[in-house]
Amino acid sequence: MEIDPRRLRVLLAVARTGGVLAAADELGITPSAVSQQLSKLEDETGHALVVRTPRGSVLTPPGLAVAEAGEEIERALSVARARIAGGAKVAGVVRVGGFTSFVRTVVIPRLPEWRVRYPQLQIRMVEDDFPALMRLLRQRQLDAVVVELDSTTTGQRSLSAGMTEEPLLDEPWKLVVPAGSLLSTENVDLGRLPFPWLGVESTAANASVLGRLRQSTGAQMETVHQYQDTLTALALVAAGEGAAIVPTLALSGVVQDGVDVLDVPGLGTRRIVLWRFDRRRSTGTPVDTVARLLRESAAAFDTRSTS
């Protein structure tokens, strides 16, 4: 099987935007060009990669496998760019906003290394929820913000005028249930779990997942409690209060006693991106350097591991 790797960015754009038209807009090409590239990629792989539904385009299992390969290539190129630019002299203060799991898992462990690598560069992290971070970004009190999106839900958040988006990481959503509560962990019916769902703060990406599952399953999926931190969700699940959908990053290095963490088809992935204002910058500014460091760190994270 010979695959032209240039076509992979088209498949990734369709997966991330949810449709051919949106992918064409993101790539700056015509919808017919997107369709042609997808068709050629399907010929190369010998499999249907995309299924068009009334709610948009969805990747088939072979499509997901090919898209994962595309993401690996994308991450490898990000690491290469970071290494090439690593020797530059960079000085200044860069303020980055982000959500808990990304800051804790991807950023903080690398800060000592980055201080040695760029002794004149100061990285200041601000952890908060999405509305607060966006307010600070628009007020120019932050230079960039790390944003989480449910990759399958379209139109949940949009860039403001003058802002750019850079992909950092795509990771699987996980289903967390009380330990031993399901007779079988295969073919889990997300619309008929024997316990309620835990409510999550409305601006979090996993709130979009619950909304998407309500539409796809037709189930009520009423929620009990409401949490912000994954540790709270795990404690509630371990107490038998309900089930939760959490991202892989949030489970990294966290004790998971009393819960079962499951990979369930249909949950989709969380897409993590970096938003910042485009100031027609050169590639050597402090903000560009920090963006490269974040891409490098995200590319090194193993989304298959939760411990």
C-alpha positions as CSV (number, residue, x, y, z in Angstrom):
1,M,0.0,0.0,0.0
2,E,1.6,3.3,-1.2
3,I,0.2,6.4,0.3
4,D,1.1,9.9,-0.8
5,P,1.7,11.6,2.6
6,R,0.6,15.0,1.2
7,R,-3.0,13.7,1.1
8,L,-3.0,13.0,4.9
9,R,-3.4,16.7,5.7
10,V,-6.7,16.7,3.7
11,L,-8.0,13.7,5.7
12,L,-6.9,15.4,9.0
13,A,-8.7,18.6,8.0
14,V,-11.9,16.7,7.3
15,A,-11.6,14.8,10.6
16,R,-11.0,18.1,12.6
17,T,-13.6,20.3,10.9
18,G,-16.3,17.6,10.4
19,G,-16.9,18.2,6.7
20,V,-15.5,18.7,3.2
21,L,-16.6,22.3,2.9
22,A,-15.1,23.3,6.3
23,A,-11.9,21.4,5.4
24,A,-11.6,23.2,2.1
25,D,-12.0,26.5,3.9
26,E,-9.3,25.6,6.4
27,L,-6.9,24.4,3.7
28,G,-7.6,27.3,1.3
29,I,-8.6,24.9,-1.6
30,T,-11.8,24.1,-3.3
31,P,-14.3,21.5,-2.0
32,S,-13.8,19.5,-5.2
33,A,-10.1,19.4,-4.6
34,V,-10.7,18.0,-1.1
35,S,-13.0,15.3,-2.5
36,Q,-10.5,14.4,-5.2
37,Q,-7.7,14.0,-2.7
38,L,-9.9,11.9,-0.4
39,S,-10.9,9.7,-3.3
40,K,-7.3,9.2,-4.3
41,L,-6.3,8.4,-0.7
42,E,-9.1,5.8,-0.6
43,D,-7.8,4.3,-3.8
44,E,-4.3,4.2,-2.4
45,T,-5.5,2.5,0.9
46,G,-8.2,0.3,-0.7
47,H,-10.7,1.3,2.0
48,A,-13.5,3.9,2.4
49,L,-12.0,6.4,4.8
50,V,-14.9,8.9,5.3
51,V,-18.7,8.4,5.6
52,R,-20.9,11.4,5.0
53,T,-23.9,11.8,7.4
54,P,-26.5,14.5,7.8
55,R,-24.4,15.9,10.7
56,G,-21.1,16.0,8.7
57,S,-18.3,13.7,7.6
58,V,-17.2,10.9,10.0
59,L,-14.1,8.8,9.7
60,T,-14.4,5.0,9.3
61,P,-12.2,2.7,11.3
62,P,-9.6,2.6,8.5
63,G,-9.9,6.4,8.2
64,L,-9.1,6.7,11.9
65,A,-6.0,4.5,11.5
66,V,-4.8,6.6,8.5
67,A,-5.5,9.9,10.4
68,E,-3.5,8.7,13.4
69,A,-0.6,8.1,11.0
70,G,-1.0,11.6,9.7
71,E,-0.9,13.0,13.2
72,E,2.3,11.1,13.9
73,I,3.9,12.7,10.8
74,E,2.6,16.1,11.9
75,R,4.0,15.7,15.4
76,A,7.4,14.5,14.0
77,L,7.6,17.6,11.8
78,S,6.8,19.8,14.7
79,V,9.6,18.2,16.8
80,A,12.0,18.7,13.8
81,R,11.1,22.3,13.5
82,A,11.6,22.8,17.2
83,R,15.0,21.3,17.2
84,I,16.1,23.3,14.2
85,A,15.1,26.5,15.9
86,G,16.4,25.4,19.3
87,G,19.7,27.2,19.2
88,A,18.3,30.7,18.7
89,K,18.9,33.3,21.3
90,V,15.5,34.2,22.7
91,A,14.7,36.6,25.5
92,G,11.5,38.0,26.9
93,V,8.4,37.1,28.9
94,V,5.6,35.0,27.4
95,R,2.3,34.5,29.1
96,V,0.3,31.4,28.2
97,G,-3.1,30.4,29.5
98,G,-4.2,26.8,29.7
99,F,-6.5,24.2,31.3
100,T,-5.4,22.0,34.2
101,S,-4.6,18.7,32.5
102,F,-2.4,20.2,29.8
103,V,-0.6,22.6,32.1
104,R,0.1,19.8,34.7
105,T,1.0,17.1,32.3
106,V,2.6,18.7,29.2
107,V,4.0,22.0,30.4
108,I,5.1,21.9,34.0
109,P,7.4,18.8,33.7
110,R,9.3,20.5,30.9
111,L,9.8,24.0,32.5
112,P,13.2,23.1,34.1
113,E,14.6,21.9,30.8
114,W,13.2,25.0,29.0
115,R,14.9,27.3,31.6
116,V,18.3,25.7,30.8
117,R,17.7,25.7,27.1
118,Y,16.5,29.4,27.0
119,P,17.9,31.1,30.1
120,Q,16.7,34.5,29.0
121,L,13.1,33.3,28.2
122,Q,10.5,33.5,31.0
123,I,7.4,31.4,30.5
124,R,4.5,32.4,32.8
125,M,1.5,30.0,32.9
126,V,-2.0,31.0,33.8
127,E,-4.5,28.2,34.6
128,D,-8.2,29.1,34.4
129,D,-11.4,28.2,32.5
130,F,-12.0,29.0,28.9
131,P,-14.1,32.3,29.3
132,A,-11.6,33.8,31.7
133,L,-8.6,32.9,29.5
134,M,-10.2,34.3,26.4
135,R,-10.9,37.5,28.1
136,L,-7.3,37.8,29.2
137,L,-6.1,37.0,25.6
138,R,-8.4,39.7,24.1
139,Q,-7.1,42.2,26.6
140,R,-3.5,41.2,25.6
141,Q,-2.8,40.1,29.1
142,L,-1.9,36.7,27.7
143,D,0.1,36.0,24.6
144,A,-1.5,32.7,23.7
145,V,-4.1,30.3,25.1
146,V,-4.2,26.5,24.9
147,V,-7.8,25.5,24.0
148,E,-9.6,22.1,24.2
149,L,-12.2,21.0,21.7
150,D,-14.3,17.9,21.1
151,S,-13.0,17.1,17.6
152,T,-16.3,15.6,16.5
153,T,-18.6,18.5,17.6
154,T,-18.7,21.3,15.0
155,G,-19.1,24.9,15.8
156,Q,-18.6,24.7,19.5
157,R,-15.9,27.5,19.6
158,S,-14.7,29.8,16.9
159,L,-11.6,32.0,16.4
160,S,-11.9,35.7,16.9
161,A,-10.8,38.0,14.0
162,G,-7.1,38.2,13.7
163,M,-6.4,35.0,15.6
164,T,-4.6,31.9,14.4
165,E,-4.8,28.2,15.5
166,E,-2.0,25.7,15.8
167,P,-2.6,22.0,16.5
168,L,-0.9,20.6,19.5
169,L,-2.4,17.2,20.3
170,D,-5.3,14.9,19.6
171,E,-6.1,12.4,22.3
172,P,-8.9,9.8,23.0
173,W,-11.8,10.5,25.3
174,K,-12.2,7.8,28.0
175,L,-15.3,6.5,29.7
176,V,-14.8,6.2,33.5
177,V,-17.3,4.0,35.5
178,P,-17.4,2.5,39.0
179,A,-15.1,-0.5,39.2
180,G,-16.8,-3.8,38.3
181,S,-20.1,-2.0,37.7
182,L,-20.6,-3.3,34.1
183,L,-21.2,-7.0,33.4
184,S,-19.2,-6.6,30.2
185,T,-16.9,-3.8,29.0
186,E,-17.4,-4.7,25.3
187,N,-20.1,-3.2,23.2
188,V,-21.0,-0.6,25.9
189,D,-24.3,1.1,25.1
190,L,-23.6,4.7,26.1
191,G,-27.3,5.6,26.0
192,R,-28.2,2.9,28.5
193,L,-25.7,2.8,31.3
194,P,-27.0,1.5,34.7
195,F,-26.1,4.8,36.4
196,P,-26.4,8.5,35.7
197,W,-23.8,10.8,34.1
198,L,-21.8,13.3,36.1
199,G,-22.3,16.9,35.0
200,V,-19.3,18.9,33.9
201,E,-18.8,22.6,33.7
202,S,-20.6,23.9,30.6
203,T,-17.5,25.4,28.8
204,A,-15.4,22.2,29.1
205,A,-15.0,20.1,25.9
206,N,-16.4,17.0,27.6
207,A,-19.7,18.9,28.0
208,S,-19.8,18.9,24.2
209,V,-19.2,15.2,24.1
210,L,-22.3,14.6,26.3
211,G,-24.4,16.8,24.1
212,R,-23.2,14.9,21.0
213,L,-24.0,11.6,22.6
214,R,-27.5,12.8,23.5
215,Q,-28.1,13.5,19.9
216,S,-26.6,10.3,18.5
217,T,-28.2,7.9,21.0
218,G,-31.5,9.7,21.5
219,A,-31.2,9.1,25.2
220,Q,-32.0,11.7,27.9
221,M,-28.6,11.3,29.6
222,E,-29.5,13.4,32.6
223,T,-26.6,14.5,34.8
224,V,-26.1,14.6,38.6
225,H,-23.6,16.7,40.4
226,Q,-21.2,19.0,38.6
227,Y,-17.4,19.0,38.6
228,Q,-14.5,21.0,37.2
229,D,-11.5,18.9,38.2
230,T,-11.0,15.3,37.0
231,L,-9.9,14.3,40.5
232,T,-13.4,15.3,41.7
233,A,-15.0,13.2,38.9
234,L,-12.9,10.2,39.7
235,A,-13.9,10.5,43.4
236,L,-17.6,10.7,42.5
237,V,-17.3,7.7,40.1
238,A,-15.4,5.6,42.7
239,A,-18.3,6.4,45.2
240,G,-20.7,4.9,42.7
241,E,-22.4,8.3,41.9
242,G,-22.2,8.0,38.1
243,A,-20.1,7.8,35.0
244,A,-17.9,10.5,33.4
245,I,-16.1,11.2,30.2
246,V,-12.5,12.4,30.7
247,P,-9.5,12.9,28.4
248,T,-6.4,10.8,28.5
249,L,-4.2,13.7,29.6
250,A,-6.3,14.2,32.8
251,L,-5.7,10.6,33.8
252,S,-1.9,10.7,33.4
253,G,-0.2,10.1,36.7
254,V,-3.5,10.1,38.6
255,V,-4.4,7.3,41.1
256,Q,-7.5,5.5,39.6
257,D,-8.6,3.3,42.5
258,G,-12.2,2.3,42.5
259,V,-12.9,3.0,38.8
260,D,-12.6,1.3,35.4
261,V,-11.2,3.4,32.5
262,L,-12.6,2.2,29.2
263,D,-12.0,2.9,25.5
264,V,-15.4,3.0,23.9
265,P,-16.0,3.4,20.1
266,G,-18.0,6.5,19.4
267,L,-16.5,8.7,22.2
268,G,-14.1,10.4,19.7
269,T,-11.1,12.5,20.6
270,R,-10.2,15.8,22.3
271,R,-8.4,18.2,20.1
272,I,-5.9,20.5,21.8
273,V,-4.8,23.7,19.9
274,L,-3.0,26.9,20.6
275,W,-4.8,30.2,19.9
276,R,-3.0,33.5,19.5
277,F,-3.3,36.8,17.6
278,D,-1.4,36.9,14.3
279,R,0.8,40.0,14.4
280,R,2.6,39.2,11.1
281,R,5.4,38.0,13.2
282,S,8.8,36.6,12.2
283,T,9.6,33.1,13.3
284,G,12.1,34.2,15.9
285,T,9.9,35.9,18.5
286,P,9.6,34.6,22.1
287,V,6.0,33.7,21.5
288,D,6.9,31.6,18.4
289,T,9.6,29.8,20.5
290,V,7.1,29.0,23.2
291,A,4.7,27.7,20.6
292,R,7.4,25.4,19.3
293,L,8.2,24.2,22.8
294,L,4.5,23.4,23.4
295,R,4.3,21.4,20.1
296,E,7.5,19.5,21.0
297,S,6.2,18.6,24.4
298,A,2.8,17.6,23.2
299,A,4.3,15.5,20.4
300,A,6.3,13.5,23.0
301,F,3.2,12.6,25.1
302,D,2.0,9.1,24.7
303,T,-1.8,9.2,24.4
304,R,-2.0,5.5,24.9
305,S,-0.8,5.8,28.5
306,T,-2.9,6.9,31.4
307,S,-0.5,6.2,34.3
